[in-house]
């Protein structure tokens, strides 16, 4: 039985990923900041849960005693576009705080949790981080920049951990429906505009992302590392 840790596992994509691993018989621990959301999700999944802020070095360190002593798969899913919770501003302090927020939520959270848990991984370990189509010049400002940084960091991580038999990859989704990502702001017109850019004429689902993560965590992906798997129905062509 593998030990799997999924950050941001209480809802949406993270929950779907956790459920997919549970369906394979793996022992899953989900993390996030909201204790009540995590507990409810963990009870439904039959998984463990540990509540902490993945972007805080202090919180990550304090959570280590509650996380599995052995980790076979780490999925860095925590994050989201924190700009959706802010009003645009030209004030330099506001701009700085907006950039820090997205970098902390999307990049630093993955870096801190990975750094803390890598010593618990052995040969055959898998690290999968969630990127975004926004990293490939589709906009979203500091959010897109933070997700682009995930790709660069993962390339270095793959080189560092490759000799130890550990892989590191990125799954980069386009539009995924049935999540909290847009905070209820996504309109039918917004969905249509994004779907019109795809080759297969549909949005992505949390299950699409979960299945891709399962592949990267499987034995069949043992020679796949340092890669970005684009999961967007052809809205961005990674060629």
N, C-alpha and C positions, 0 to 999 in steps of 0.2 A: 504494500500500500504506500503510495506516494504522499508526502506532506506538501501541500500546496498553500501558498499565501497569496491572497488577492486583495490588493489595496483598493479602497473605494468600492467594496463588494456588496454594499447594502441595497443598491438599487440599479436599475438600468443595465448597462453593458457589464458592469462588474458583477451584478447578481447573476446574469446569464452565464458568464464565464464560470463563476463558482458552481452554479447548478450543473454545468456540463462536466466539470471535474467530479462532482459528487456522483453523477450518473455512472461514471467509470469505476466507482468504488474507492476513489482517493479520499484522504482526509483533508478537508479544506478549512482554513482559517481566514475569515474575512475581516478587514479593518476599515476604519473610517472615523469620522469625528463625532457622529451622532449615535450615542449609546442605544437609545430606544429604537432607532431604525435598524441598527446592526443586530440587536437582540431578536427583533421580530423576524428579520431575514434569516438569521442563523437558525432560529427555531424551525422555520419552514424548510430550510435546506438540510437540516441535520448536520450543521457545521459548527465550528468554534468561532468566536468573535473576540476581537480586542479593539477597544476604542482608544484612539489617540490621533493627534495631529501629525501627519506624516511629514509636514514641512518644518517641524520644530525639532532641532537636534536633541533638545532636552527631553521632549515627549517620546521620541523614537528610542532614546537610550533607556528611559524608564519603562517602556513597553517590552523590552527585550526578554525579560523574565517570563512574560506571559505568552510569548510567541514560541512556536515549535523549536525544539533543540536541533532538529534536523530539517532542512528545507530542500526539497527536490525541485520544486517549481515556484518561481516568484513572478507574479503578474502585477506590474506597476500600472494600475488603472486609475488611481486617484488623480483628480484634476478637474478641468473645466475652464470655460472662458469667464474669468472673474470680471471682465469689462462689462458683462451683461448686468452686473449689480452696481455699476457706477455711472454717474453722469459725466459726459464729456467736459473737459476743463482745459484751459490754457495755462493755468497756474503750474509752475514748474514742480512744486512739491506734490501736487495732485497727479501730475504726469509720472513722476518718479514712483509714487506709491502704487499707481495703476500697473506700471511695468513690474515692480517688485512682486505685486500680488500674483500676477500670472506666472512669473518665473518661479516663485515659491510653490504655487499650487501644482504646476505641471512638471517642472524640471527638478527643483530642489527636493521635492517629495520623493521622486524616483531615485535620485542620487543618494539621499540619506538612508532610505530603507534598504536599497541594494547594498550599500557599503556596510550596513549593520548586519545583513543576513548572509552575504557571500561567505564569510568564514564558516557558516553552517551548511554550505553546499559542497557536495563531492562530485566526482566524475559522473557525467551524465546529467548534471544540473541544467536547468533551463531558466532563462530570464527573458520575459516578454514584456515590453513596454508599449503603452498605447500612444501613438502619435496622432496626426490629423492631416487631412488634405490641405488644411490651412498652412501647413509648413511649406507647401510648394507654390507659393506666390498667389494664393487665392484670397489673400486679405487677412483680416482679423488682427492686425497690428501686433501687440505684445503677446497675444495668445499664439498666433502663428509663429512668432519668433521663438517662443518657449518650446513649441513642438518641433521646430527645426533644430533647436539645440538638443532635444532628445535624440534625434537621428545622429548627430555628430558625436555625442557622448556614447551612444551605443556602439558606434564603430570602434572607439577606443576601448570600450568594455570588452568587446569581442576579442580584440587583440590581446588584452591583458589576461582574460580568462580562458582563452582557447587552449593553451598548453595544459590547463587543468581539466580539460574535457567538459567545460561548461560553455553553453552557447548563449548568445544575447542577440535578440532581434526586436524589430518594431513592427507592430500592426498599425497601419495608417488608414483609418476609415474616412469615408466621405459622410454624406448625410446618413444619420441613423435615427430612425423614429422610435417612439416609445421609450424615451429617456427623459431625464430632468434637465438635459443640457441647455435647452433654449429658455428655460424658466417660463414656459407658456407663451413665449413671444413669437413662435414660428407660425406663420399664417399659411393658409392653403396655397396662396400665391407663392410664398417662399419655398414651399415644398415642390410645387410645380416647376419653378425656375431651376431648382437643383436637380430634379429628376430629368428635366429636359436635357441636361448636360451629360447624362449617362448614356451608355450604349445598350443597356438592357431594360431601360424604361421603368425602373423602380427604385425606391429608397432602400437603404440597408436596414437590417434589423439587428438587435442585440445577439440573436442566435447566429447570424452570419459572422459576427466578430468572434463569438465564443468558439465556433467550429474552426476558425482560422488559428486561434490561440491553441486549441487542442492539437492541431497539426504540428505547430512549432514546438509543443511540449512532448511530442511523440518520438518514438525511436526512429521513425521514418524521416525525421528532420534533423538527425544527428550531424549531418554535414552542411546544415544551413545555419550560418551565423554572420552577424554584422550586416544583416539585410533589412530592407524596408519592404514589407508586403502591403501593396496598395489595395485597399478593399473599398472600391467606390463605384462599381458598375461601369468603369471606363470613363468616369468624369475627369480623371487625371490618368494619362497613359505614361506609366513608368518605363520609358524606353530610351 
